[in-house]
Amino acid sequence: MVAGLLTVSACGSAKESRDSALTDGTPTSAAPSDAGDDIDPALAPFYEQDLEWGSCGRYECASAEVPLDYDAPDGDRITLELRRLPAGDPSSRRGSLFINPGGPGGSGVDYVASFTATAGDDVLDTYDVVGFDPRGVARSTPLECADTAQLDEFVNTDPTPDDAAEEQAFYDASRTLGERCQSESGALAAHVSTVEVAKDLDILRAAVGDPTLTYLGASYGTMIGATYAELFPERAGRLVLDGAIDPSIDTEGLNQGQAEGFQTALRAYLEACTQQSDCPLGDDPDAAQDRLSEFLADLDQQPLRTSTADRPLTEALGFYGMAVTLYNQDYWELLTRALRQAFDGNGTQLLFLADQYLARDENGYTDNSVVALTAVNCLDDPSTMTVDEARASVPDFEELSPVFGRSFAWAPVTCTAWPIKPAQPAPEIDAVGAPPIVVVGTTRDPATPYRWSEAMAEQLESGVLVSRDGDGHTGYAMGNACVDDAVDDFLVTGTAPEDGLKC
């Protein structure tokens, strides 16, 4: 279970020529920067910085500096960490391909290994693949908001409050976490918005010497790419947005979409499971769905024991343990095994799955993705949904998802309670003037419903939609040759696929 769940190991898929392109440990400087003609002179030192690339295993690593506050570029600076795999064929190299796995809170540095293990060989021969940890995330100057015990308390807050006391506790949990972010991280807590990440990305583009940005972003990473295209359409190059988010929706709409998306993915799982003779949910998808709803309700009243005595399986952890397996059809069997064990009174496997979602191990949280996700989302779109409004919305959310709806109904209150307001408001996105932008959508994507990709492609003036008929989150490198060929050809040759291509 551990080996195959959330990371794709590099199993020799990279060519020897790519390995030989790495340095022998001697740092190398970037090519001359290409800042563009319209750069604020106060930002010139950032655009003109040299990146010193040094060997870090089979990759190269570097650090870059960006301003903490773009309204005060002469003030404090923060550091961004980068990792790259150089192009396998230096003679055909055309620049850097920046990548981001989503989140918010996902590490682009870590993403390099899994991306380069599955991306097309032509892409890897043509580009230096560059992953970066966005501001506030992982190895870059990080948000520091809570220790393990405090974060456990936040994560295990009852996601479906039943009375006034539990409703207040839900609100207070987010307020308290935000106050800790302010206390522990200072000004950074107000400067981790997607707008600021997109501005950072333009500095990184210049620092590696590229006149335009080539980029592939997955899930939330599509918002980074779309925001970049809105802010810098003249410097947008070949952009691929895989598993897109609808830029026009607010926090409530985002949670409605995810409730619908996870319900669609769950039904696909239930229909597959109930056709198997050993499905712990029986042989009727509707009855199986009711069984899962009852299971979560039971966890709300009485958490389930696990092999870790002080960490029972709560309703929140049960939700995360189920949700993570819906991101990829290959994980469905893991959910079946975990449910079979849970129905026998042991929540250990579901706890393990939840920990994979939350980046937690026996020693605590391995990164800050939980707090980064909340901080970025709440800066990008501060919610105004009140406790009373959330309570009233529950029936509508339950109609969208009988199993997960109540949890999604209350989620917007998290950002209502968040005490930090954005320094850089999010713009409306249409990216007028940008070249063709390829948007990939998957029909039964749980986390970014297909209609969001349709909306993203429609709202971008130059959006081109590629549709994958399938299960799981995102479409590239998910076993569909039609999608992979379309994306690879666009990145390598610049030829955009036909708008509306169905794979």
C-alpha positions in Angstrom: 0.0 0.0 0.0 2.8 2.4 0.9 4.7 1.9 -2.3 2.1 2.8 -4.8 -0.3 5.2 -3.1 0.6 8.8 -3.7 4.1 8.9 -5.2 5.4 7.6 -8.5 8.9 6.3 -8.1 11.5 6.8 -10.8 11.9 3.3 -12.2 14.5 3.9 -14.9 12.1 5.6 -17.3 14.5 8.5 -17.8 17.1 8.1 -20.5 20.8 7.9 -19.8 21.3 11.0 -21.9 19.2 13.0 -19.4 21.3 11.6 -16.5 24.5 12.6 -18.3 23.3 16.2 -18.7 23.5 16.7 -14.9 26.4 18.5 -13.4 29.2 16.7 -11.6 28.7 18.9 -8.6 30.1 22.1 -9.9 27.5 24.9 -9.6 26.3 26.3 -12.9 24.8 29.8 -13.5 21.6 30.4 -15.3 21.5 31.9 -18.8 21.3 35.7 -19.0 17.9 36.8 -17.6 15.1 38.0 -19.9 13.1 40.4 -17.7 11.0 42.0 -20.4 10.7 45.7 -21.3 7.9 46.6 -18.9 9.5 45.5 -15.6 9.2 47.8 -12.6 12.8 49.0 -12.0 12.4 48.3 -8.3 12.0 44.6 -9.3 15.1 44.5 -11.6 17.4 43.0 -9.0 15.1 40.0 -8.7 14.7 39.6 -12.4 18.4 39.9 -13.0 19.6 37.5 -10.3 21.8 34.6 -11.2 20.7 31.1 -10.1 23.6 28.9 -8.9 22.6 25.4 -9.8 24.4 22.7 -7.8 24.1 18.9 -7.8 21.5 17.3 -5.5 21.4 13.6 -6.3 20.3 13.0 -9.9 19.0 16.6 -10.2 20.2 20.1 -9.9 18.9 22.5 -7.2 19.0 26.3 -6.7 17.5 29.0 -4.6 15.9 32.3 -5.8 14.9 35.4 -3.9 11.6 37.3 -4.4 10.1 40.2 -2.5 7.9 39.3 0.4 5.5 42.2 -0.6 5.3 43.3 -4.2 4.0 46.6 -3.1 7.3 47.1 -1.1 10.0 45.4 -3.2 12.8 47.1 -1.3 11.6 45.5 1.9 11.9 41.9 3.2 12.8 39.1 0.8 11.9 35.4 0.9 13.5 32.4 -0.7 12.1 29.9 -3.2 13.6 26.5 -3.7 13.9 24.9 -7.2 14.9 21.5 -8.6 15.4 20.6 -12.2 16.2 17.7 -14.5 18.1 19.1 -17.4 17.0 18.4 -21.0 18.1 15.0 -22.2 19.0 16.2 -25.6 21.0 19.5 -25.3 21.0 20.0 -29.1 17.2 20.2 -29.1 16.7 22.1 -25.8 14.3 25.0 -26.1 14.2 26.1 -22.4 12.6 25.2 -19.1 9.2 23.6 -18.4 8.0 24.7 -15.0 5.6 22.3 -13.3 3.3 22.5 -10.3 1.3 19.6 -8.8 -1.5 21.7 -7.1 -2.7 21.8 -3.6 -2.5 24.6 -2.7 0.5 23.4 -0.7 1.9 20.8 -3.1 5.7 20.7 -3.5 6.9 21.3 -7.0 10.4 20.3 -5.9 9.1 16.8 -5.0 6.9 16.7 -8.1 9.9 16.6 -10.4 10.6 12.9 -9.6 7.1 11.7 -10.4 6.6 14.0 -13.4 9.8 13.0 -15.1 9.0 9.3 -14.4 5.8 9.5 -16.5 6.2 12.4 -18.9 6.8 11.8 -22.6 10.4 11.3 -23.7 10.2 14.0 -26.3 9.2 16.5 -23.6 12.1 15.4 -21.4 14.5 15.6 -24.2 13.4 19.1 -25.1 13.1 20.8 -21.7 14.8 21.3 -18.4 12.0 20.2 -16.1 11.9 22.7 -13.2 9.8 22.3 -10.1 9.5 25.0 -7.5 8.0 25.2 -4.0 5.7 28.2 -4.0 6.1 30.9 -1.4 5.0 29.6 2.0 5.3 25.9 1.0 7.7 23.1 2.0 11.4 24.1 1.4 10.7 27.7 0.3 10.3 30.2 3.1 7.5 28.3 4.8 4.4 29.2 6.7 4.7 28.0 10.3 1.4 27.9 12.0 1.1 24.9 14.3 2.9 21.9 15.9 1.7 18.4 15.4 -0.7 18.4 18.4 -2.3 21.7 17.3 -2.6 20.6 13.7 -4.1 17.3 14.8 -6.7 19.2 16.8 -7.5 21.4 13.7 -7.7 18.4 11.3 -10.0 16.4 13.7 -12.5 19.2 14.3 -16.0 17.8 13.7 -16.6 18.6 10.0 -20.4 18.1 10.4 -21.4 20.1 13.5 -24.7 19.0 15.1 -25.3 21.8 17.7 -24.4 25.3 18.6 -21.3 24.2 20.6 -19.9 22.2 17.7 -20.7 25.0 15.3 -18.7 27.4 17.4 -15.9 24.9 17.8 -15.7 24.6 14.0 -15.5 28.4 13.5 -13.0 28.8 16.4 -10.7 26.1 15.0 -10.0 28.1 11.8 -9.8 31.4 13.6 -7.2 29.9 16.0 -5.1 28.4 13.3 -5.1 31.7 11.4 -4.0 33.6 14.5 -1.2 31.2 15.0 -0.1 31.7 11.4 0.0 35.5 12.0 1.9 35.0 15.2 4.4 32.4 14.0 4.9 33.6 10.4 4.3 37.3 10.6 3.8 39.2 7.4 4.2 36.1 5.2 0.8 34.8 6.3 -0.8 37.6 4.3 1.5 37.1 1.2 0.9 33.6 0.0 -1.8 34.3 -2.6 -1.9 32.9 -6.1 -1.3 36.4 -7.5 2.0 36.6 -5.7 3.0 33.1 -6.7 2.3 34.0 -10.4 4.5 37.1 -10.0 7.2 34.9 -8.5 6.9 32.6 -11.4 7.7 35.4 -13.8 10.8 36.2 -11.9 11.8 32.5 -12.1 11.2 32.5 -15.8 13.5 35.4 -16.3 16.1 33.9 -13.9 16.4 30.8 -16.1 16.8 32.9 -19.2 13.5 32.1 -20.9 11.7 34.9 -22.9 8.3 33.2 -22.4 7.0 30.8 -19.8 6.4 27.1 -20.6 4.3 25.6 -17.8 2.3 22.6 -16.9 0.1 22.9 -13.8 -2.2 20.3 -12.3 -5.3 20.9 -10.2 -4.8 24.1 -8.2 -1.6 24.5 -10.3 -4.0 25.5 -13.1 -4.9 28.6 -11.2 -1.3 29.6 -11.0 -1.0 29.2 -14.8 -4.2 31.0 -15.6 -3.3 33.8 -13.2 0.1 34.1 -14.9 -1.5 34.3 -18.3 -3.8 37.1 -17.0 -1.0 39.1 -15.5 1.6 38.5 -18.2 -0.2 37.5 -21.4 2.7 38.8 -23.5 5.1 36.4 -21.8 2.9 33.4 -21.7 4.3 30.6 -23.8 3.0 27.0 -24.0 0.8 26.6 -21.0 -1.0 23.3 -20.1 -3.7 23.4 -17.3 -4.6 19.9 -16.3 -7.7 19.3 -14.1 -8.7 23.0 -14.1 -10.5 25.1 -11.5 -13.3 27.4 -12.7 -11.8 30.9 -12.1 -15.2 32.5 -11.7 -16.5 30.5 -8.7 -16.4 31.6 -5.1 -15.6 29.5 -2.1 -19.1 28.1 -1.8 -19.2 27.3 -5.5 -15.8 25.5 -5.2 -17.1 23.3 -2.4 -20.4 22.6 -4.3 -18.3 21.5 -7.3 -16.1 19.3 -5.2 -19.1 17.7 -3.4 -20.5 16.9 -6.9 -17.1 15.7 -8.1 -16.4 13.4 -5.2 -19.9 12.0 -5.4 -19.5 11.2 -9.1 -16.2 9.4 -8.4 -17.7 7.6 -5.4 -20.5 6.3 -7.4 -18.1 5.0 -10.0 -16.2 3.2 -7.2 -19.4 1.8 -5.7 -20.7 0.5 -9.0 -17.3 -1.3 -9.5 -17.1 -2.6 -6.0 -20.6 -4.0 -5.8 -20.0 -6.1 -8.9 -17.3 -8.0 -7.0 -18.3 -10.9 -4.9 -16.1 -9.8 -1.9 -17.2 -6.2 -1.8 -17.7 -5.3 1.9 -20.6 -2.9 0.9 -22.7 -5.6 -0.7 -24.1 -5.9 -4.2 -26.4 -2.8 -4.5 -24.7 0.6 -5.2 -27.6 2.5 -3.5 -27.4 0.4 -0.3 -23.6 0.7 -0.4 -23.9 4.4 -0.5 -26.3 4.4 2.5 -23.8 2.1 4.3 -21.0 4.7 3.9 -23.2 7.5 5.1 -24.1 5.5 8.2 -20.4 4.7 8.7 -19.4 8.3 8.8 -22.3 9.2 11.1 -21.2 6.4 13.4 -17.7 7.8 13.5 -19.1 11.2 14.5 -20.6 9.6 17.5 -17.9 7.0 18.3 -14.4 7.1 16.7 -13.0 3.7 15.7 -10.0 2.2 17.4 -6.7 1.9 15.4 -3.3 0.4 16.1 -2.2 3.8 17.4 -3.9 4.0 20.7 -4.0 7.8 21.0 -5.2 8.3 17.4 -8.7 6.9 16.8 -10.4 7.2 13.4 -12.6 10.2 13.7 -15.3 11.3 11.2 -12.9 13.8 9.7 -10.1 11.2 9.2 -12.6 8.7 7.8 -13.6 11.3 5.2 -10.0 11.9 4.2 -9.2 8.2 4.1 -12.0 7.6 1.7 -11.4 10.8 -0.4 -7.8 10.1 -1.1 -8.5 6.8 -2.8 -10.9 8.5 -5.3 -8.1 10.5 -6.9 -6.9 7.4 -8.9 -8.8 4.3 -10.0 -5.8 2.3 -9.0 -6.4 3.1 -5.4 -10.0 1.7 -5.3 -8.8 -1.6 -4.0 -7.1 0.1 -1.1 -10.4 1.6 -0.1 -12.1 -1.8 -0.3 -9.5 -3.4 2.0 -9.7 -0.5 4.4 -13.5 -0.6 4.6 -13.5 -4.3 5.1 -11.2 -3.8 8.1 -13.2 -0.9 9.4 -16.4 -2.8 9.3 -14.7 -5.4 11.5 -14.0 -2.6 14.1 -10.5 -1.6 13.1 -9.8 1.8 11.5 -6.0 1.4 11.1 -6.0 1.2 7.3 -8.3 4.2 6.9 -6.2 6.1 9.3 -3.1 5.3 7.1 -4.9 6.5 4.0 -6.0 9.7 5.7 -2.4 10.3 6.8 -1.3 10.0 3.2 -3.8 12.7 2.3 -2.6 14.9 5.1 1.2 14.2 4.8 1.4 12.8 8.3 3.5 9.9 9.6 4.2 8.4 13.0 6.4 11.3 13.9 4.0 14.1 12.8 3.3 16.1 9.7 6.0 15.8 7.1 5.2 19.1 5.4 3.0 22.2 5.9 0.5 21.4 3.1 -2.5 21.4 5.4 -1.9 25.0 6.6 -0.8 26.2 3.2 -4.0 24.9 1.6 -6.1 26.8 4.0 -4.0 30.0 4.0 -3.9 30.2 0.2 -7.5 29.4 -0.4 -8.7 31.9 2.1 -6.5 34.7 0.7 -7.6 33.9 -2.9 -11.3 34.1 -2.0 -12.3 35.1 1.5 -15.6 33.6 2.3 -18.5 35.4 3.8 -20.7 32.4 4.5 -22.0 32.6 8.1 -22.6 29.7 10.4 -26.4 30.2 9.9 -26.0 30.1 6.1 -23.8 27.0 6.3 -26.4 25.2 8.4 -29.1 26.2 5.9 -27.1 25.0 3.0 -26.7 21.4 4.3 -29.8 20.0 2.5 -28.6 21.4 -0.9 -25.1 19.9 -0.4 -26.5 16.6 0.7 -28.5 16.5 -2.5 -25.2 16.9 -4.4 -23.5 14.3 -2.3 -25.4 12.2 0.2 -22.1 10.8 1.7 -19.8 13.9 1.7 -22.3 16.8 1.4 -22.5 17.8 5.0 -18.7 18.2 5.2 -18.5 20.3 2.1 -21.4 22.5 3.3 -19.5 23.6 6.3 -16.1 24.1 4.6 -16.7 27.7 3.5 -17.0 28.8 7.1 -13.2 28.0 7.4 -12.4 31.1 5.3 -15.1 33.2 7.0 -13.3 32.6 10.2 -9.8 33.1 8.7 -8.5 36.3 10.3 -6.0 37.2 7.5 -7.0 39.3 4.5 -5.2 39.3 1.1 -2.6 41.9 0.2 -3.0 41.1 -3.5 -6.7 40.5 -4.6 -7.3 37.9 -7.2 -8.1 39.3 -10.7 -10.8 38.3 -13.1 -9.3 35.9 -15.6 -9.6 35.8 -19.3 -6.0 36.2 -20.4 -6.7 38.4 -23.3 -3.7 38.4 -25.7 -2.2 35.1 -24.6 -1.4 32.4 -27.1 -3.3 29.1 -27.1 -3.7 27.6 -23.6 -4.4 23.9 -23.4 -6.9 22.9 -20.7 -7.3 19.2 -19.9 -10.5 17.9 -18.2 -11.4 14.4 -17.0 -15.1 13.5 -17.0 -15.2 11.8 -13.6 -12.5 13.8 -11.8 -13.4 14.0 -8.1 -11.4 17.1 -7.0 -11.8 19.3 -10.1 -15.0 18.4 -11.8 -15.0 18.2 -15.6 -17.3 21.2 -15.9 -14.6 23.4 -14.2 -12.3 22.6 -17.1 -15.0 23.4 -19.6 -15.5 26.7 -17.8 -11.7 27.5 -17.6 -11.3 26.8 -21.4 -14.4 29.0 -22.1 -13.3 31.9 -20.0 -9.7 32.0 -21.4 -9.8 33.9 -24.6 -7.4 31.4 -26.2 -8.5 28.3 -24.2 -8.4 24.9 -26.0 -10.2 22.1 -24.3 -9.0 18.5 -24.3 -11.4 16.0 -22.6 -10.5 12.6 -21.1 -13.3 10.2 -20.6 -12.2 8.4 -17.4 -11.8 8.2 -13.7 -9.3 9.9 -11.3 -7.8 13.3 -10.9 -6.2 15.1 -13.9 -5.7 13.7 -17.4 -2.0 13.8 -18.4 0.1 10.7 -17.8 -3.0 8.8 -16.6 -2.9 6.0 -19.2 -4.7 7.8 -22.1 -2.4 8.0 -25.1 -4.7 10.5 -26.9 -4.3 13.0 -24.1 -0.6 12.4 -23.7 0.1 12.8 -27.4 -1.9 16.0 -27.6 0.0 17.6 -24.6 3.4 16.3 -25.6 3.0 17.6 -29.2 1.9 21.0 -28.0 4.8 21.3 -25.6 7.4 20.1 -28.1 6.2 21.7 -31.3 3.8 24.4 -30.2 0.9 23.0 -32.2 -2.2 23.2 -30.1 -4.7 20.3 -30.4 -8.1 20.9 -31.9 -10.4 22.7 -29.5 -12.9 20.1 -28.1 -10.7 17.1 -28.7 -12.3 14.1 -27.0 -10.0 11.3 -25.7 
